[in-house]
């Protein structure tokens, strides 16, 4: 009976540790900065620029314009 109680306690402890680790990993994964966040931030920055500054930024980052020079 003692070994049965020990195994039950061991599996309960392992289940608790595994569940806690899973919750921590999900929490940390949700905190990461996504690439979509960076894209949205870049678009907001471009939209805030004046048309002249926006034109040079878009022209500088356009691969077709790089090869035509």
N, C-alpha and C positions, 0 to 999 in steps of 0.2 A: 504493500500500500504506500510505503514511503516513496518508492521509486515512481509510482504513478503520480503522486502529488508533485514530485520534483520535475517530472517531464511536463506536467501541465503548467507549472510555474515557469519553466524554461521557455516553452512555446508562447506563453502569454507575454513574457518579457521580450522575446524576439519579435512578436507581432507588434508590441508597443514601440519598440525601437524602429522597426521597418516603417510603421505608419508615421512616426514622427519625422523620419528621414524623408519620406515622400512629401509630407506637408512642407518641410523646409525647402525641398527642391522646387516644388510648385511655386512657393512664395518667391524664391530667388529668380525663377524663370520669368515670373510676371513683372519683376522689377527691371529686367534688362531693357535697354534701349533698342527698339526695333528699327530696321532700315526705313520703314515707312515713316517713322517719326522724323528721321533726318531729311527725308524727301519733302515732307510737309513743311518742315522748318525752312528748308532752302526755298521752297516756293513762296512762303510768306516773306522771306527776305527779298526775293526778286520782285514780288508785287509791291514792296515798300519802296523800291528804287524809282528814281525818276526815269522817264523814257530814254533819255540819253545814256544814263548809266546802265539801264537794262539792255539797251542795244549792244553796248560793248561787251557786257557779260555774256549775253547769249551768243554773240558773234565769236567770242573767245572760246566758248565751250562747244561750239558746233563743229563736229569733225569734218563736214563737207567744206566749211570755210577755211579750215586749216590747209587742206590740199590745194585749194584754188589760188593761194598766194603765189 
